[in-house]
C-alpha cells in the first residue's frame, strides 16, 4: 500500500540550530548531498558532531507516518491524530538507530513512496496475540548480535546439562505403572513385607552337564556366586525350591530365580558385577545367560541410546540434502539445523530443572530429536519464505519486521497448539508418558524462542547472504499449479469429499481388530539377553511363566487359599505356598491365556473376587492396571486436546466452524493411522509382535493431532488473510493453498525424515512411534490438506468463517500491516 503526505503542496523540513540549514524529510533538499531520508540526515549530523537533540522540526507540514525522535519538536496532538497507541512506540522512539525512520525506495514516475519500513512493526490497532511477537522482533532487529550471543551461551549451557541429564534417565517397568493404582500399592506392600523389589530381578539360565547323581552341578556353583553378590536377597533353583519345573524338559538346562532389594535399581554396575562373579567360576564360563527384569531395563536403555545415534546418522545426510533443495541454498538450509541444535540443547537445560523434582524416562530423548528437528524446520521454513517475499520490496529491517508480523504470529499460534497437545500427556501418571509431555513442552517452547527471537536476529546478521551457496530460484510455476488444482477441487467438492472420506474409512477399518499389550521383554530385539532367556523359558520349561501372584495375610490359611485358587477358571497350576518372615504367604499361579489377552483379564477379575482382601501381582495385574489408568483419563485428555487446540485455531481464523471441521478430519486421520499400524505391526514381521504397545499409541495420537493442527494453522491463516482483504471464499482458498501448499508439503516431507529414521530402532514401541507419526503426517499433508480441506472449504463457502464478519464477505482493510 502506498503512502502520500497529507499536504502535497509542501514537504516537511528539518532545521539544524547550529548550521541553520534546512533539509527536506525526503526528496532533494537545499544543501543536502547523498541520502536524503530523515534517518540518514540524523546519521550525517551525528557524524558532523551534532546531537539529534539539536535538531528541530520546522514548517507546519509533515509526513503522517514520520515519528520524530526525542528532542524533535512536533505538534502535541499529532500523535493522537495518527492514532498510534503501540506498546512499543515510546520504546522504539528512544532507540538511536537509523532504521526506525527508514522508508522504502522511491517509485519512478508517480512521486509516491513505498510503505513505511519498520514503523509497521509497532503501529498496530490491536494485538490479538501479536504484541509479544512484536516485542521479540524489535529486540532482535535492534540488537541482533546481542541476541545471537545470548542464544549461543544458552545452547552451550544446554549442551553441558545434557551430560548431567542422560545418566539420570530411567528405563524400567516402573515407567509404565500408575503410582496411585491398586497394583502399585500391592507392589509397595510386597516390598515392605519381603524386602524384595518386584520391578527388579534376575533369571539365570545355566547349561547342565549331568555327573553321577547330580542333575546339574552348575546350578550349585551359580547359586554360590549369586548369593555372595551385592543386592541379592534370595536365590531359588530346582534344588532349594524343590520344583522340578526349574529344570528343562530334556534336563539339559536349568534356571535360577534371583530376587533383588529395592536399592538394586540405582546400581548401574550391578549386571557387570554379577556377570563377572559368574564368569569367575570355571564350570560356568560360556554356559550362563543372564536375563530377567533388571536385564530388560538395562537392555532397553542401551538399545534406545544406540538406536537413537544410528537413526541420527541415517537421517542427517538425507535431511541436509533435502533442506538444500527445499530452502534453495546452503546457508538457508543451515538455519533450521541451527534451530534444531539450539532447541534440543535448551530442552536439556529445562529437563535438568525438571529432574530436581521428578524422575524422567529415557524414551523422552527419542521424541526430542525427531520433534525438535521437525518443528525447527517448519517454523524456519515459514518465516524464511515470508521474509523472502517481503525482501523484494523492502529493506532488511522492514522485511524481517513484516515477516514476523504475519508468519511470526502464525508460528506463535502453531507452537502453542503443539505445546498444548503435548501438555495433555502430563495428565497421565505414568512416567513414560509424562516424561514425553514435559520434554515436548520444553522443546516446543525452545523452538518458539528460536523462531520468534533468534531467527530474526540471524536474518538481520546474514542479510542477503542467506541466498549464498546455491542462490534462490523462484518456483514461479508452483503457485500456478496449486491455483489450478484449487480450481479443479472447487468445481467438484462433493465427489472429492466423498472419495476422501471413503479412503480414510477404508484405512481405518483394520483398527477394529487391534490387540493391545504392555511393555515387556517381547518388545526387545530377539538377540538381546532378556528376550533370549524369556524365549528359552517358554520353549524348554513347563509353565515357567508366573502370570499371577496372590499375597495372603498372616491370618489367612494358605492351604485353603491354594484349593480355592485352583478351582478358579483358567488356572492351570498353583505352586506350593511360600511362607514369608511375617507369616504372610505367596501363591504363584499359571493361567491358560496370554497375559495381555481379554481372557487373562477375566481370570484376574475372578481371582480378585475370590480373594477380596488379598493383593494380586503379576504381568496380568500390571497390564490391567495400565489399561484402567489410561482408559480413565483418555476421554478427558481427548476433550482437553480438542478444546484447547480449537481455541487457538479459532482465535487465529476468527471462526468456530474451522476448528470443528479440523477436529473431525484429524479424528478420521488418527483412525486411519491406527488401522495402518494394525496392518503393519500385527500382520507383518516388521514389528515382530502379535499386538500393539498401548502407551506408544497414546503418544502417536497426541503427536499426530498436534502436528496436524500445526499444518492446519499455516493453511487456514493464509486463507483468512485473503478473506480479510476482500477475496471471495473460493479466491481465499485458492490463494491460501497456493501460498502454503508447497510449504506444508515440503515441511511434511522434511519431518518424515527424522520421524521415519525412528523405524530403524530395534525397540517395537519406538518403531511404532516413528512409523505412526510419520504416516499420520504424510496422510495429513497429502490426502487431507490437498483434497479434503480445499473441498470442504469450497463446499461451505463463507460459512467457514462464521460467526465473524468474514462469513458475510465483509471486507476489512487491516491497518496494522500490509497483507500479502
SVG drawing of the C-alpha trace seen along z (x, -y; Angstrom):
<svg xmlns="http://www.w3.org/2000/svg" viewBox="-23 -29 61 121">
<polyline fill="none" stroke="black" stroke-width="0.4" points="0.0,0.0 1.4,-3.4 1.5,-6.4 1.2,-10.0 1.7,-13.1 -1.4,-14.9 -0.3,-18.1 1.3,-17.8 2.0,-21.5 4.8,-21.4 7.2,-19.0 8.2,-18.7 11.6,-20.3 14.1,-19.9 16.4,-22.7 19.8,-22.4 20.1,-25.0 23.9,-25.2 24.2,-25.4 20.8,-26.9 20.4,-24.7 17.0,-23.2 16.7,-19.7 13.6,-18.1 12.4,-14.9 12.6,-13.2 13.4,-14.2 16.2,-16.7 16.9,-19.3 18.9,-22.6 22.4,-21.9 21.8,-18.2 24.0,-15.8 23.9,-12.0 21.0,-10.2 18.1,-12.5 15.9,-10.4 15.4,-11.7 17.2,-8.7 20.3,-9.3 20.1,-13.1 20.3,-12.3 23.1,-10.0 25.1,-12.6 24.5,-15.2 25.8,-12.9 29.0,-12.3 29.4,-16.1 29.3,-16.4 25.7,-17.4 23.4,-15.5 19.9,-14.6 18.6,-16.8 19.9,-19.8 17.5,-19.3 14.1,-20.7 11.2,-20.4 10.3,-23.4 7.3,-24.0 3.7,-23.0 3.6,-20.2 5.0,-16.7 4.5,-13.2 1.8,-11.5 3.9,-8.4 7.2,-10.2 7.8,-9.7 10.3,-12.4 12.9,-11.3 13.2,-12.6 14.4,-16.2 12.4,-17.0 9.5,-19.3 6.2,-18.4 2.5,-19.3 1.3,-17.7 -1.8,-16.4 0.0,-14.9 0.5,-11.5 -3.1,-11.4 -4.3,-12.3 -2.2,-9.5 -3.9,-7.1 -0.6,-5.5 -1.1,-3.6 1.5,-0.9 3.2,0.7 6.5,0.2 6.0,-3.3 7.8,-5.0 10.5,-2.3 11.3,-2.4 11.3,-6.2 14.2,-6.3 16.4,-3.9 19.2,-5.8 19.0,-3.7 18.6,-5.0 16.4,-2.0 13.5,-3.3 12.7,-6.1 13.6,-4.4 11.5,-4.4 11.4,-2.3 12.9,-3.3 11.1,-6.0 8.9,-4.7 9.8,-6.1 7.4,-8.5 4.5,-8.9 6.2,-10.5 4.7,-8.0 6.7,-6.3 6.5,-2.7 5.0,-1.8 7.0,-2.7 9.5,-0.1 10.0,0.8 7.2,-1.6 4.7,1.1 6.1,3.3 4.8,1.2 2.0,-0.8 -1.0,1.5 -4.5,1.1 -4.6,4.3 -2.5,7.1 -4.5,10.3 -1.5,12.3 0.9,10.3 2.3,7.9 4.8,10.4 5.8,11.2 6.5,7.6 8.4,7.1 10.7,10.0 11.1,8.9 12.0,5.4 14.6,6.7 16.1,9.0 16.2,6.3 17.8,3.6 20.2,5.9 20.9,8.9 24.4,9.5 23.5,9.5 20.6,11.8 22.8,14.2 25.4,14.2 22.8,14.9 21.4,17.8 24.9,19.3 25.5,19.1 22.2,20.7 22.9,23.5 26.3,24.1 24.8,24.4 22.2,26.8 24.9,29.0 26.7,29.2 23.4,30.0 22.9,32.9 25.8,34.7 24.0,34.4 20.6,35.3 21.3,38.5 22.7,40.7 19.7,40.0 17.0,41.1 15.2,44.3 14.3,47.3 12.3,49.8 8.9,51.5 8.0,48.9 7.9,46.3 4.6,47.7 2.9,48.0 0.4,45.7 1.8,44.7 -1.8,44.2 -3.2,47.5 -4.1,50.6 -1.4,52.5 1.3,50.0 0.0,50.2 0.2,54.0 3.8,53.8 4.8,51.5 3.2,53.8 5.0,56.8 8.3,54.9 7.7,53.8 7.0,57.4 9.7,59.2 12.4,56.6 12.3,57.6 11.7,55.2 9.3,57.0 10.3,54.5 13.8,55.9 15.2,59.4 17.4,61.8 16.7,65.1 20.0,67.0 19.9,69.7 22.5,72.4 23.5,75.2 23.8,78.5 26.3,81.4 24.9,84.3 27.6,86.1 26.7,89.2 23.7,88.4 23.9,84.7 21.4,83.5 23.1,80.1 26.2,79.3 26.5,75.9 23.4,74.8 25.2,75.1 28.2,73.1 25.9,70.4 23.9,70.3 27.1,69.8 28.3,67.0 25.0,65.2 24.4,65.4 27.7,63.6 26.7,60.8 25.5,57.4 21.8,56.5 20.8,60.2 18.0,61.2 17.1,64.7 18.2,67.3 15.8,70.1 16.6,73.1 15.2,76.6 17.1,77.9 16.3,75.1 12.7,74.7 12.1,78.4 10.5,77.6 11.3,79.8 9.9,77.3 13.1,75.2 14.8,78.0 14.1,78.1 12.0,80.9 15.1,82.5 17.2,82.0 19.9,80.0 19.1,76.6 18.1,75.1 17.4,71.6 17.7,69.7 15.3,67.1 17.2,64.2 15.3,61.6 16.9,58.2 16.4,55.4 14.9,52.0 18.4,50.4 19.4,52.6 17.7,50.3 20.1,47.5 23.3,49.6 24.3,49.2 27.2,51.7 25.1,54.5 24.9,56.6 28.6,56.3 29.4,57.4 27.0,60.4 28.4,61.5 32.0,61.2 31.2,63.3 29.6,66.0 32.4,65.9 35.0,66.4 33.6,69.9 35.5,72.4 32.5,74.5 30.2,71.6 32.3,69.9 30.3,69.5 27.5,71.6 25.4,68.9 22.9,66.4 21.5,63.7 18.0,62.3 15.1,61.0 13.5,57.6 16.8,55.9 18.5,57.1 15.4,55.9 15.7,52.5 19.4,52.3 19.0,53.5 16.2,51.0 18.4,48.1 21.4,49.2 19.4,50.2 17.4,46.9 20.6,44.8 22.5,46.8 19.5,46.8 18.9,43.1 22.5,42.4 22.1,44.7 18.9,43.0 20.5,39.6 23.4,40.8 21.0,42.1 18.7,39.1 21.3,36.3 22.7,36.6 19.3,37.1 18.0,34.2 20.8,31.9 20.3,32.8 16.5,32.3 16.9,29.0 19.3,27.7 16.6,28.3 13.7,27.0 15.4,23.8 17.2,23.4 20.6,22.6 23.2,24.0 23.1,21.0 19.4,21.0 19.4,24.8 21.7,24.4 19.2,22.2 16.8,24.9 19.7,27.2 21.0,24.4 17.5,24.0 17.2,27.8 20.5,27.8 19.6,24.7 16.1,26.2 17.4,29.6 20.3,28.1 17.9,25.7 15.5,28.5 18.2,30.4 18.6,27.4 14.9,27.4 14.9,31.2 17.7,30.7 15.5,28.4 12.6,31.0 14.9,33.7 15.3,31.9 11.7,32.9 10.8,35.8 12.2,38.9 12.1,38.9 12.2,41.8 14.9,42.3 12.4,42.5 11.9,38.8 15.2,38.4 13.7,40.2 10.9,37.6 13.2,34.7 15.5,35.4 12.7,36.1 10.2,33.4 12.9,30.8 14.2,31.1 10.7,31.2 9.4,28.1 12.6,26.1 12.2,26.9 8.5,26.0 8.9,22.7 12.1,21.7 10.6,22.6 7.5,20.5 9.4,17.4 12.2,17.6 9.8,17.9 7.8,14.9 11.0,13.0 12.0,13.6 8.6,12.4 8.9,9.2 12.6,8.6 11.6,8.0 10.1,4.6 11.6,3.6 14.9,3.1 16.3,5.6 14.7,4.5 11.3,3.9 11.4,7.4 12.2,9.0 9.5,7.0 6.8,7.8 7.7,11.5 7.4,11.6 4.1,9.7 2.5,12.3 4.4,15.5 5.6,14.9 2.0,14.7 1.2,18.0 4.2,19.7 3.2,18.5 -0.3,19.9 1.1,23.1 3.6,23.6 1.1,23.0 -1.2,25.6 1.6,28.2 2.6,27.4 -0.9,27.7 -1.3,31.0 1.9,32.4 1.0,31.0 -2.0,33.3 0.4,36.2 1.3,34.7 -2.2,35.7 -1.2,39.3 0.6,40.5 2.9,43.0 6.5,41.8 6.8,42.9 4.0,40.6 4.5,37.5 8.2,37.5 7.3,37.3 4.9,34.4 7.4,32.4 10.1,32.9 7.6,31.9 6.6,28.7 10.2,27.7 11.1,28.5 8.2,26.6 8.9,23.6 12.6,23.7 11.6,23.9 9.3,20.9 12.1,18.9 14.4,19.7 11.7,18.8 10.5,15.6 13.7,14.1 16.9,15.9 15.8,16.4 15.0,12.6 18.5,11.8 20.1,14.4 18.3,12.9 19.5,9.4 23.1,10.6 23.0,12.7 21.1,10.2 21.2,11.1 23.9,13.6 21.1,16.1 20.9,16.6 24.5,17.6 25.9,21.0 23.2,22.1 21.1,19.0 17.4,18.7 15.4,20.0 11.8,18.8 9.4,21.6 7.0,19.4 5.1,22.4 4.4,24.0 1.9,21.4 0.1,21.5 -0.2,25.3 -1.6,25.1 -4.1,22.5 -5.2,24.7 -5.5,27.6 -7.7,25.5 -9.9,24.5 -10.3,28.2 -11.2,29.2 -13.5,26.2 -15.5,27.3 -16.1,30.8 -16.2,30.5 -18.9,33.1 -17.4,36.1 -13.9,35.3 -15.1,35.1 -16.9,38.4 -13.8,40.1 -11.5,38.7 -13.8,39.8 -14.2,43.3 -10.4,43.7 -10.0,42.6 -12.7,45.0 -11.2,47.8 -7.8,47.3 -9.4,47.1 -11.3,50.4 -8.4,52.7 -8.4,50.8 -11.4,52.8 -9.1,55.8 -6.5,54.1 -4.9,56.0 -3.1,54.2 -0.2,55.2 2.0,53.6 5.8,53.1 7.6,56.4 10.5,58.4 8.6,59.2 9.3,55.7 13.0,56.2 15.0,57.5 15.4,61.2 19.2,61.1 19.0,59.3 19.8,61.4 16.5,60.7 14.5,61.8 16.6,64.9 16.1,66.0 12.4,65.4 12.0,67.3 14.0,70.3 11.9,70.4 8.7,70.5 10.0,73.1 12.0,75.5 10.4,75.3 7.0,76.4 4.9,73.5 7.9,71.2 5.8,68.0 4.1,67.0 1.1,64.8 -0.5,64.2 0.9,63.9 -1.6,63.8 -0.2,62.2 -2.2,63.5 -2.2,62.0 -0.8,63.8 -4.3,64.7 -5.4,66.4 -5.0,70.2 -2.5,70.9 -3.9,74.4 -7.5,73.3 -6.4,70.4 -4.5,72.8 -7.5,75.1 -9.7,72.0 -7.2,70.7 -7.0,74.0 -10.8,74.1 -10.9,70.7 -11.5,71.0 -8.4,70.6 -5.9,71.5 -3.5,74.2 -1.2,74.7 -0.6,73.3 2.8,73.6 3.1,74.6 2.6,71.7 5.7,69.7 5.7,68.5 7.3,65.2 9.0,64.0 5.9,62.1 3.6,65.1 2.3,63.9 2.0,66.4 2.6,66.2 0.7,68.2 2.1,68.3 -0.3,69.4 -0.1,70.1 -3.1,69.4 -4.1,70.8 -4.0,67.5 -1.6,64.7 -1.1,62.1 -2.4,59.3 -5.4,61.1 -9.0,60.3 -9.3,63.9 -6.4,63.1 -8.2,60.1 -11.4,62.2 -9.3,64.7 -7.8,61.8 -11.3,60.5 -12.5,63.9 -9.3,64.2 -9.8,60.8 -13.5,61.6 -12.4,64.9 -9.7,63.1 -11.1,59.6 -8.6,58.9 -5.5,60.2 -3.1,58.3 -2.7,59.7 0.5,59.1 2.0,60.4 2.0,59.4 -1.8,59.7 -2.4,57.4 0.2,54.9 -1.4,54.7 -4.9,54.5 -3.8,51.6 -2.2,49.8 -5.4,50.2 -7.6,48.9 -5.4,45.9 -5.2,44.9 -8.9,45.6 -10.0,43.5 -8.0,40.4 -8.1,40.7 -11.6,39.2 -10.6,36.1 -7.3,35.8 -9.0,36.1 -11.6,33.4 -9.0,31.1 -6.9,31.6 -9.7,30.8 -10.9,27.7 -7.5,26.1 -6.3,26.6 -9.7,25.5 -9.5,22.3 -6.1,21.4 -7.2,22.2 -10.5,20.2 -8.6,17.1 -6.3,17.4 -9.1,17.7 -11.9,15.9 -14.1,18.8 -16.0,21.6 -16.6,23.8 -12.9,24.2 -11.8,25.7 -14.8,28.1 -14.0,29.2 -10.3,29.6 -11.1,31.8 -13.4,34.1 -10.8,34.5 -8.0,35.1 -10.0,37.8 -10.5,39.6 -6.8,39.3 -5.9,40.8 -8.3,43.7 -6.8,44.3 -3.3,44.3 -4.4,46.8 -5.7,49.1 -2.4,48.9 -0.5,49.7 -2.6,52.8 -1.9,53.9 1.9,53.3 2.7,54.4 0.1,57.2 0.1,58.8 3.6,58.4 7.0,59.3 8.0,55.7 7.2,55.2 7.5,58.9 4.6,58.5 1.1,60.0 -0.3,56.8 0.4,53.1 2.0,51.4 -0.7,49.2 1.4,46.4 3.1,45.7 -0.4,45.5 -1.3,42.7 1.8,40.7 1.2,41.3 -2.3,40.0 -1.4,36.8 1.6,36.0 -0.2,36.6 -3.1,34.4 -0.8,31.6 1.2,31.6 -2.0,31.9 -3.3,28.8 0.1,27.2 -0.1,27.6 -3.8,26.6 -2.9,23.3 -0.5,22.5 -3.2,23.1 -6.2,21.5 -4.3,18.4 -3.4,17.6 -7.0,18.2 -8.2,15.9 -5.7,13.2 -7.0,13.3 -10.6,13.2 -9.8,10.1 -8.6,8.4 -11.9,8.9 -11.4,12.1 -14.3,14.4 -14.3,17.8 -13.0,19.6 -10.4,17.0 -9.3,17.2 -9.0,21.0 -7.0,20.7 -4.6,18.1 -4.1,19.9 -3.5,23.2 -1.1,21.6 0.9,19.9 1.0,22.6 0.6,25.8 4.3,26.0 5.3,25.0 3.1,27.6 4.1,30.4 7.8,29.6 7.6,29.3 5.8,32.6 8.3,34.4 11.2,33.0 9.6,34.0 9.2,37.6 13.0,38.0 13.7,37.7 10.5,39.5 11.0,42.2 14.5,42.8 13.0,44.0 11.7,47.0 15.3,48.3 15.1,48.8 15.2,52.3 12.5,51.5 9.0,52.1 7.4,49.1 9.9,46.7 9.2,48.2 5.5,47.7 6.1,44.1 8.2,43.2 6.0,45.1 2.7,44.0 3.6,40.3 5.3,40.3 2.3,41.9 -0.2,39.6 1.8,36.5 2.1,37.9 -1.6,38.6 -2.4,35.2 -0.2,33.4 -1.4,35.2 -5.0,36.6 -6.3,34.2 -4.7,30.9 -4.7,31.4 -8.1,33.0 -10.4,32.8 -9.7,29.4 -10.0,27.4 -13.1,29.3 -14.8,28.7 -13.8,25.0 -15.3,24.6 -18.4,26.5 -19.1,24.4 -18.2,21.1 -18.5,18.1 -19.9,20.1 -16.3,21.3 -15.7,18.0 -19.0,18.0 -19.7,16.1 -17.3,13.4 -18.0,10.6 -15.8,12.5 -18.6,15.0 -20.8,12.3 -18.0,11.4 -17.3,8.0 -14.0,6.5 -11.7,5.2 -8.5,3.4 -6.0,4.2 -4.5,1.1 -1.6,2.7 0.2,4.2 0.0,4.9 -1.0,8.5 0.3,10.5"/>
</svg>
